[in-house]
Amino acid sequence: MQAETQKQRGGFLHNDNVVGYLFAAPFIISFLCLTLIPMAMSLYYSFCNYKIAALPEWIGLQNYANLMKDATFRNSLLVTIQYVIIGVPLKLVFALLVAMLLTRPTKLQGFYRAVYYIPSLIGGSVAVALVWKQLFGSRGPVVSLIKTLGVPNFNFFGSTTWAFLPLVLCNAWQFGSSMLIFASGLKQIPKDYYEAAEIDGAGAVKRFFKITLPILSPIILFNLIMQLISGFMTFTQAQIITDGGPNYATNYIALNIFKEGFSYQHMGYACAQSWVMLLIMAAVTGIIFKTSSHWTFYES
């Protein structure tokens, strides 16, 4: 009798495992087919001279050696780093500022949060990029306003110095997701800390730097990592608004990879660039994690 009960239990557990695998199957299959297998193929093609609809030809490290001599690739790395250094902090500052404003209790708090989150949902779309291109174009309202201030013949997309600015602002405009995460963290800070600081005579600025920022530091770390990855992968705005111009001033690395792979049919070379970009992103992320212990505060 006891053996039969154990057998039934074993069958029940076995059935539970089957059900679990069935529910996990869509993710497992999609991860294998859309992530793991394409990554493995990309790594293989990075060592090949490969064009779409043609057989790959193994050339070893030749693609990576060519990268070291490619001035266009080096320029794409530099302008991408510039974009990330300027765009990511600006986006996080906007997100934190708006989050602090929206955590104040108001009747329309939920509505305001939804409104500020909308740009994150639609900000990466082609339609919004086209609208942004018209806003900052030579006949757009932003340039017209600048010209009325006494700056004649100004043109964002005709200047290698200023062409990146509309792209940075478009990215900063999509601060909704980071804002919601910051808002959630702000609500978790005990009010007792602020009350005790006020009793000690600390002003608003001191409370922000001594209480708010240290407690939010783990959330800042999370948002920083996510936005850095997003910044290195920026593509839609650069491709639609400037197409990498003028004079490769906004030819970010993701756009350069796209052009090499699909415009010039250098798919193996594009795969090599993709893996170099992945290694750079991994290195930057690793450095941030390594140094985070010096500026991230955990109550535990």
FIVEX-894820 format. One record per residue (C-alpha): residue in three letters; residue number from 1; x, y, z. Coordinates in nm, 3 decimals. Layout:
+--------+-----+---------+---------+---------+
: residu : num :       x :       y :       z :
+--------+-----+---------+---------+---------+
:    ALA : NUM :       X :       Y :       Z :
...
+--------+-----+---------+---------+---------+
//
This chain:
+--------+-----+---------+---------+---------+
: residu : num :       x :       y :       z :
+--------+-----+---------+---------+---------+
:    MET :   1 :   0.000 :   0.000 :   0.000 :
:    GLN :   2 :   0.277 :   0.241 :   0.094 :
:    ALA :   3 :   0.474 :   0.152 :  -0.221 :
:    GLU :   4 :   0.167 :   0.219 :  -0.434 :
:    THR :   5 :   0.117 :   0.560 :  -0.266 :
:    GLN :   6 :   0.480 :   0.654 :  -0.333 :
:    LYS :   7 :   0.438 :   0.545 :  -0.696 :
:    GLN :   8 :   0.132 :   0.764 :  -0.731 :
:    ARG :   9 :   0.319 :   1.055 :  -0.577 :
:    GLY :  10 :   0.609 :   0.996 :  -0.815 :
:    GLY :  11 :   0.371 :   0.994 :  -1.111 :
:    PHE :  12 :   0.209 :   1.313 :  -0.984 :
:    LEU :  13 :   0.549 :   1.482 :  -0.954 :
:    HIS :  14 :   0.639 :   1.358 :  -1.299 :
:    ASN :  15 :   0.318 :   1.506 :  -1.437 :
:    ASP :  16 :   0.396 :   1.836 :  -1.262 :
:    ASN :  17 :   0.736 :   1.844 :  -1.430 :
:    VAL :  18 :   0.576 :   1.782 :  -1.768 :
:    VAL :  19 :   0.329 :   2.066 :  -1.712 :
:    GLY :  20 :   0.611 :   2.295 :  -1.605 :
:    TYR :  21 :   0.815 :   2.214 :  -1.915 :
:    LEU :  22 :   0.510 :   2.270 :  -2.135 :
:    PHE :  23 :   0.453 :   2.617 :  -1.988 :
:    ALA :  24 :   0.824 :   2.699 :  -2.018 :
:    ALA :  25 :   0.848 :   2.561 :  -2.372 :
:    PRO :  26 :   0.749 :   2.885 :  -2.555 :
:    PHE :  27 :   1.025 :   3.079 :  -2.377 :
:    ILE :  28 :   1.282 :   2.801 :  -2.419 :
:    ILE :  29 :   1.205 :   2.761 :  -2.790 :
:    SER :  30 :   1.205 :   3.136 :  -2.855 :
:    PHE :  31 :   1.530 :   3.181 :  -2.658 :
:    LEU :  32 :   1.699 :   2.907 :  -2.859 :
:    CYS :  33 :   1.563 :   3.013 :  -3.200 :
:    LEU :  34 :   1.574 :   3.391 :  -3.160 :
:    THR :  35 :   1.872 :   3.444 :  -2.926 :
:    LEU :  36 :   2.113 :   3.157 :  -2.866 :
:    ILE :  37 :   2.128 :   3.006 :  -3.216 :
:    PRO :  38 :   2.150 :   3.347 :  -3.394 :
:    MET :  39 :   2.429 :   3.452 :  -3.156 :
:    ALA :  40 :   2.623 :   3.134 :  -3.230 :
:    MET :  41 :   2.574 :   3.183 :  -3.605 :
:    SER :  42 :   2.680 :   3.548 :  -3.575 :
:    LEU :  43 :   2.999 :   3.445 :  -3.394 :
:    TYR :  44 :   3.077 :   3.192 :  -3.668 :
:    TYR :  45 :   3.005 :   3.443 :  -3.948 :
:    SER :  46 :   3.234 :   3.698 :  -3.784 :
:    PHE :  47 :   3.524 :   3.472 :  -3.887 :
:    CYS :  48 :   3.395 :   3.441 :  -4.243 :
:    ASN :  49 :   3.367 :   3.639 :  -4.561 :
:    TYR :  50 :   2.991 :   3.612 :  -4.582 :
:    LYS :  51 :   2.722 :   3.771 :  -4.795 :
:    ILE :  52 :   2.349 :   3.705 :  -4.768 :
:    ALA :  53 :   2.233 :   3.419 :  -4.993 :
:    ALA :  54 :   2.593 :   3.305 :  -5.042 :
:    LEU :  55 :   2.804 :   3.040 :  -4.875 :
:    PRO :  56 :   3.033 :   3.169 :  -4.596 :
:    GLU :  57 :   3.408 :   3.152 :  -4.660 :
:    TRP :  58 :   3.626 :   3.099 :  -4.351 :
:    ILE :  59 :   3.892 :   3.374 :  -4.322 :
:    GLY :  60 :   3.981 :   3.349 :  -3.952 :
:    LEU :  61 :   4.059 :   3.676 :  -3.774 :
:    GLN :  62 :   4.076 :   3.884 :  -4.092 :
:    ASN :  63 :   3.752 :   4.073 :  -4.016 :
:    TYR :  64 :   3.879 :   4.170 :  -3.672 :
:    ALA :  65 :   4.215 :   4.275 :  -3.815 :
:    ASN :  66 :   4.036 :   4.495 :  -4.070 :
:    LEU :  67 :   3.839 :   4.659 :  -3.788 :
:    MET :  68 :   4.159 :   4.791 :  -3.635 :
:    LYS :  69 :   4.236 :   4.974 :  -3.962 :
:    ASP :  70 :   3.882 :   5.092 :  -4.035 :
:    ALA :  71 :   3.857 :   5.468 :  -3.973 :
:    THR :  72 :   3.477 :   5.460 :  -4.021 :
:    PHE :  73 :   3.440 :   5.198 :  -3.749 :
:    ARG :  74 :   3.664 :   5.391 :  -3.508 :
:    ASN :  75 :   3.463 :   5.705 :  -3.576 :
:    SER :  76 :   3.136 :   5.519 :  -3.509 :
:    LEU :  77 :   3.275 :   5.405 :  -3.173 :
:    LEU :  78 :   3.378 :   5.760 :  -3.079 :
:    VAL :  79 :   3.046 :   5.922 :  -3.174 :
:    THR :  80 :   2.855 :   5.643 :  -2.996 :
:    ILE :  81 :   3.057 :   5.698 :  -2.677 :
:    GLN :  82 :   2.992 :   6.072 :  -2.707 :
:    TYR :  83 :   2.621 :   6.003 :  -2.746 :
:    VAL :  84 :   2.616 :   5.773 :  -2.441 :
:    ILE :  85 :   2.821 :   6.006 :  -2.218 :
:    ILE :  86 :   2.593 :   6.302 :  -2.289 :
:    GLY :  87 :   2.258 :   6.133 :  -2.347 :
:    VAL :  88 :   2.239 :   5.880 :  -2.064 :
:    PRO :  89 :   2.306 :   6.120 :  -1.771 :
:    LEU :  90 :   2.069 :   6.377 :  -1.925 :
:    LYS :  91 :   1.795 :   6.116 :  -1.951 :
:    LEU :  92 :   1.843 :   5.995 :  -1.593 :
:    VAL :  93 :   1.844 :   6.351 :  -1.457 :
:    PHE :  94 :   1.516 :   6.426 :  -1.635 :
:    ALA :  95 :   1.368 :   6.099 :  -1.511 :
:    LEU :  96 :   1.466 :   6.162 :  -1.148 :
:    LEU :  97 :   1.349 :   6.523 :  -1.156 :
:    VAL :  98 :   1.006 :   6.433 :  -1.294 :
:    ALA :  99 :   0.980 :   6.136 :  -1.055 :
:    MET : 100 :   1.037 :   6.367 :  -0.757 :
:    LEU : 101 :   0.768 :   6.603 :  -0.885 :
:    LEU : 102 :   0.519 :   6.322 :  -0.944 :
:    THR : 103 :   0.567 :   6.159 :  -0.604 :
:    ARG : 104 :   0.403 :   6.460 :  -0.443 :
:    PRO : 105 :   0.045 :   6.359 :  -0.357 :
:    THR : 106 :  -0.207 :   6.502 :  -0.606 :
:    LYS : 107 :  -0.546 :   6.385 :  -0.733 :
:    LEU : 108 :  -0.416 :   6.341 :  -1.089 :
:    GLN : 109 :  -0.093 :   6.166 :  -0.993 :
:    GLY : 110 :  -0.174 :   5.849 :  -1.190 :
:    PHE : 111 :  -0.276 :   6.051 :  -1.496 :
:    TYR : 112 :   0.048 :   6.251 :  -1.492 :
:    ARG : 113 :   0.255 :   5.933 :  -1.465 :
:    ALA : 114 :   0.074 :   5.781 :  -1.762 :
:    VAL : 115 :   0.126 :   6.096 :  -1.970 :
:    TYR : 116 :   0.498 :   6.108 :  -1.894 :
:    TYR : 117 :   0.535 :   5.736 :  -1.971 :
:    ILE : 118 :   0.380 :   5.762 :  -2.320 :
:    PRO : 119 :   0.702 :   5.892 :  -2.485 :
:    SER : 120 :   0.882 :   5.575 :  -2.374 :
:    LEU : 121 :   0.620 :   5.366 :  -2.553 :
:    ILE : 122 :   0.627 :   5.555 :  -2.883 :
:    GLY : 123 :   0.962 :   5.737 :  -2.868 :
:    GLY : 124 :   1.157 :   5.475 :  -3.064 :
:    SER : 125 :   0.906 :   5.455 :  -3.349 :
:    VAL : 126 :   0.971 :   5.563 :  -3.705 :
:    ALA : 127 :   0.674 :   5.803 :  -3.697 :
:    VAL : 128 :   0.812 :   5.994 :  -3.398 :
:    ALA : 129 :   1.159 :   6.005 :  -3.554 :
:    LEU : 130 :   1.006 :   6.164 :  -3.865 :
:    VAL : 131 :   0.824 :   6.422 :  -3.651 :
:    TRP : 132 :   1.148 :   6.497 :  -3.464 :
:    LYS : 133 :   1.326 :   6.541 :  -3.798 :
:    GLN : 134 :   1.069 :   6.802 :  -3.901 :
:    LEU : 135 :   1.092 :   6.983 :  -3.566 :
:    PHE : 136 :   1.469 :   7.026 :  -3.590 :
:    GLY : 137 :   1.491 :   7.053 :  -3.968 :
:    SER : 138 :   1.617 :   7.364 :  -4.149 :
:    ARG : 139 :   1.256 :   7.491 :  -4.180 :
:    GLY : 140 :   1.133 :   7.351 :  -3.849 :
:    PRO : 141 :   1.006 :   7.555 :  -3.555 :
:    VAL : 142 :   1.316 :   7.499 :  -3.340 :
:    VAL : 143 :   1.557 :   7.632 :  -3.605 :
:    SER : 144 :   1.318 :   7.918 :  -3.685 :
:    LEU : 145 :   1.321 :   8.016 :  -3.318 :
:    ILE : 146 :   1.701 :   8.006 :  -3.307 :
:    LYS : 147 :   1.721 :   8.225 :  -3.616 :
:    THR : 148 :   1.492 :   8.485 :  -3.456 :
:    LEU : 149 :   1.741 :   8.502 :  -3.167 :
:    GLY : 150 :   2.007 :   8.629 :  -3.405 :
:    VAL : 151 :   2.179 :   8.312 :  -3.531 :
:    PRO : 152 :   2.138 :   8.318 :  -3.912 :
:    ASN : 153 :   2.192 :   8.015 :  -4.137 :
:    PHE : 154 :   2.178 :   7.775 :  -3.843 :
:    ASN : 155 :   2.111 :   7.411 :  -3.931 :
:    PHE : 156 :   2.128 :   7.119 :  -3.690 :
:    PHE : 157 :   2.156 :   6.849 :  -3.955 :
:    GLY : 158 :   2.407 :   7.041 :  -4.163 :
:    SER : 159 :   2.656 :   7.080 :  -3.879 :
:    THR : 160 :   2.891 :   6.807 :  -3.760 :
:    THR : 161 :   2.900 :   6.986 :  -3.422 :
:    TRP : 162 :   2.527 :   7.008 :  -3.354 :
:    ALA : 163 :   2.375 :   6.717 :  -3.548 :
:    PHE : 164 :   2.388 :   6.486 :  -3.246 :
:    LEU : 165 :   2.187 :   6.722 :  -3.022 :
:    PRO : 166 :   1.838 :   6.643 :  -3.163 :
:    LEU : 167 :   1.913 :   6.271 :  -3.124 :
:    VAL : 168 :   2.023 :   6.319 :  -2.763 :
:    LEU : 169 :   1.711 :   6.522 :  -2.685 :
:    CYS : 170 :   1.490 :   6.263 :  -2.854 :
:    ASN : 171 :   1.647 :   5.995 :  -2.635 :
:    ALA : 172 :   1.611 :   6.207 :  -2.319 :
:    TRP : 173 :   1.244 :   6.264 :  -2.406 :
:    GLN : 174 :   1.187 :   5.889 :  -2.359 :
:    PHE : 175 :   1.249 :   5.895 :  -1.984 :
:    GLY : 176 :   0.918 :   5.737 :  -1.880 :
:    SER : 177 :   1.038 :   5.389 :  -1.784 :
:    SER : 178 :   1.329 :   5.521 :  -1.576 :
:    MET : 179 :   1.096 :   5.778 :  -1.421 :
:    LEU : 180 :   0.853 :   5.509 :  -1.300 :
:    ILE : 181 :   1.137 :   5.306 :  -1.147 :
:    PHE : 182 :   1.270 :   5.617 :  -0.970 :
:    ALA : 183 :   0.919 :   5.704 :  -0.849 :
:    SER : 184 :   0.880 :   5.355 :  -0.704 :
:    GLY : 185 :   1.212 :   5.389 :  -0.520 :
:    LEU : 186 :   1.125 :   5.734 :  -0.386 :
:    LYS : 187 :   0.805 :   5.600 :  -0.232 :
:    GLN : 188 :   1.005 :   5.338 :  -0.041 :
:    ILE : 189 :   1.220 :   5.594 :   0.144 :
:    PRO : 190 :   1.094 :   5.626 :   0.503 :
:    LYS : 191 :   0.964 :   5.972 :   0.588 :
:    ASP : 192 :   1.132 :   5.943 :   0.929 :
:    TYR : 193 :   1.469 :   6.008 :   0.765 :
:    TYR : 194 :   1.355 :   6.341 :   0.624 :
:    GLU : 195 :   1.183 :   6.443 :   0.948 :
:    ALA : 196 :   1.497 :   6.368 :   1.149 :
:    ALA : 197 :   1.709 :   6.563 :   0.901 :
:    GLU : 198 :   1.473 :   6.862 :   0.921 :
:    ILE : 199 :   1.498 :   6.860 :   1.300 :
:    ASP : 200 :   1.878 :   6.867 :   1.266 :
:    GLY : 201 :   1.844 :   7.172 :   1.040 :
:    ALA : 202 :   1.923 :   7.010 :   0.705 :
:    GLY : 203 :   1.787 :   7.198 :   0.405 :
:    ALA : 204 :   1.625 :   7.053 :   0.093 :
:    VAL : 205 :   1.952 :   7.031 :  -0.101 :
:    LYS : 206 :   2.135 :   6.859 :   0.183 :
:    ARG : 207 :   1.846 :   6.614 :   0.233 :
:    PHE : 208 :   1.859 :   6.530 :  -0.137 :
:    PHE : 209 :   2.233 :   6.455 :  -0.140 :
:    LYS : 210 :   2.253 :   6.291 :   0.204 :
:    ILE : 211 :   1.929 :   6.089 :   0.205 :
:    THR : 212 :   1.760 :   6.064 :  -0.135 :
:    LEU : 213 :   2.060 :   5.991 :  -0.358 :
:    PRO : 214 :   2.230 :   5.735 :  -0.126 :
:    ILE : 215 :   1.909 :   5.537 :  -0.077 :
:    LEU : 216 :   1.826 :   5.555 :  -0.449 :
:    SER : 217 :   2.178 :   5.450 :  -0.550 :
:    PRO : 218 :   2.085 :   5.082 :  -0.625 :
:    ILE : 219 :   1.803 :   5.205 :  -0.849 :
:    ILE : 220 :   2.038 :   5.455 :  -1.012 :
:    LEU : 221 :   2.277 :   5.166 :  -1.079 :
:    PHE : 222 :   2.000 :   4.962 :  -1.242 :
:    ASN : 223 :   1.876 :   5.250 :  -1.457 :
:    LEU : 224 :   2.231 :   5.344 :  -1.552 :
:    ILE : 225 :   2.311 :   4.994 :  -1.677 :
:    MET : 226 :   1.986 :   4.965 :  -1.873 :
:    GLN : 227 :   2.022 :   5.306 :  -2.034 :
:    LEU : 228 :   2.389 :   5.248 :  -2.121 :
:    ILE : 229 :   2.294 :   4.931 :  -2.306 :
:    SER : 230 :   2.009 :   5.115 :  -2.479 :
:    GLY : 231 :   2.242 :   5.403 :  -2.570 :
:    PHE : 232 :   2.499 :   5.176 :  -2.733 :
:    MET : 233 :   2.223 :   5.011 :  -2.935 :
:    THR : 234 :   2.056 :   5.332 :  -3.057 :
:    PHE : 235 :   1.957 :   5.297 :  -3.421 :
:    THR : 236 :   1.613 :   5.421 :  -3.526 :
:    GLN : 237 :   1.662 :   5.792 :  -3.459 :
:    ALA : 238 :   2.005 :   5.801 :  -3.626 :
:    GLN : 239 :   1.885 :   5.606 :  -3.928 :
:    ILE : 240 :   1.564 :   5.804 :  -3.983 :
:    ILE : 241 :   1.666 :   6.155 :  -3.875 :
:    THR : 242 :   2.024 :   6.189 :  -4.002 :
:    ASP : 243 :   2.117 :   5.858 :  -4.170 :
:    GLY : 244 :   2.455 :   5.888 :  -4.000 :
:    GLY : 245 :   2.537 :   6.232 :  -4.139 :
:    PRO : 246 :   2.663 :   6.486 :  -4.182 :
:    ASN : 247 :   3.010 :   6.351 :  -4.255 :
:    TYR : 248 :   2.950 :   6.046 :  -4.029 :
:    ALA : 249 :   2.889 :   6.271 :  -3.726 :
:    THR : 250 :   2.594 :   6.056 :  -3.615 :
:    ASN : 251 :   2.700 :   5.726 :  -3.770 :
:    TYR : 252 :   2.650 :   5.532 :  -3.447 :
:    ILE : 253 :   2.783 :   5.181 :  -3.423 :
:    ALA : 254 :   2.446 :   5.005 :  -3.458 :
:    LEU : 255 :   2.374 :   5.207 :  -3.772 :
:    ASN : 256 :   2.723 :   5.133 :  -3.907 :
:    ILE : 257 :   2.667 :   4.760 :  -3.850 :
:    PHE : 258 :   2.335 :   4.780 :  -4.034 :
:    LYS : 259 :   2.495 :   4.955 :  -4.332 :
:    GLU : 260 :   2.784 :   4.709 :  -4.350 :
:    GLY : 261 :   2.555 :   4.407 :  -4.331 :
:    PHE : 262 :   2.257 :   4.506 :  -4.544 :
:    SER : 263 :   2.368 :   4.801 :  -4.761 :
:    TYR : 264 :   2.720 :   4.683 :  -4.849 :
:    GLN : 265 :   2.653 :   4.308 :  -4.810 :
:    HIS : 266 :   2.951 :   4.264 :  -4.575 :
:    MET : 267 :   2.757 :   4.045 :  -4.332 :
:    GLY : 268 :   3.062 :   3.871 :  -4.184 :
:    TYR : 269 :   3.231 :   4.207 :  -4.123 :
:    ALA : 270 :   2.910 :   4.338 :  -3.965 :
:    CYS : 271 :   2.898 :   4.035 :  -3.733 :
:    ALA : 272 :   3.255 :   4.107 :  -3.623 :
:    GLN : 273 :   3.156 :   4.466 :  -3.542 :
:    SER : 274 :   2.858 :   4.337 :  -3.344 :
:    TRP : 275 :   3.079 :   4.119 :  -3.127 :
:    VAL : 276 :   3.325 :   4.402 :  -3.068 :
:    MET : 277 :   3.032 :   4.619 :  -2.960 :
:    LEU : 278 :   2.911 :   4.341 :  -2.728 :
:    LEU : 279 :   3.255 :   4.313 :  -2.568 :
:    ILE : 280 :   3.274 :   4.690 :  -2.518 :
:    MET : 281 :   2.929 :   4.694 :  -2.357 :
:    ALA : 282 :   3.024 :   4.401 :  -2.134 :
:    ALA : 283 :   3.348 :   4.575 :  -2.031 :
:    VAL : 284 :   3.171 :   4.902 :  -1.948 :
:    THR : 285 :   2.902 :   4.716 :  -1.752 :
:    GLY : 286 :   3.167 :   4.517 :  -1.565 :
:    ILE : 287 :   3.356 :   4.834 :  -1.469 :
:    ILE : 288 :   3.038 :   4.995 :  -1.340 :
:    PHE : 289 :   2.951 :   4.688 :  -1.134 :
:    LYS : 290 :   3.306 :   4.667 :  -1.002 :
:    THR : 291 :   3.309 :   5.030 :  -0.890 :
:    SER : 292 :   2.948 :   5.036 :  -0.769 :
:    SER : 293 :   3.049 :   4.919 :  -0.420 :
:    HIS : 294 :   3.211 :   5.260 :  -0.364 :
:    TRP : 295 :   2.895 :   5.463 :  -0.434 :
:    THR : 296 :   2.599 :   5.225 :  -0.396 :
:    PHE : 297 :   2.432 :   5.206 :  -0.056 :
:    TYR : 298 :   2.250 :   4.895 :   0.066 :
:    GLU : 299 :   2.079 :   4.898 :   0.405 :
:    SER : 300 :   2.179 :   4.537 :   0.468 :
+--------+-----+---------+---------+---------+
//
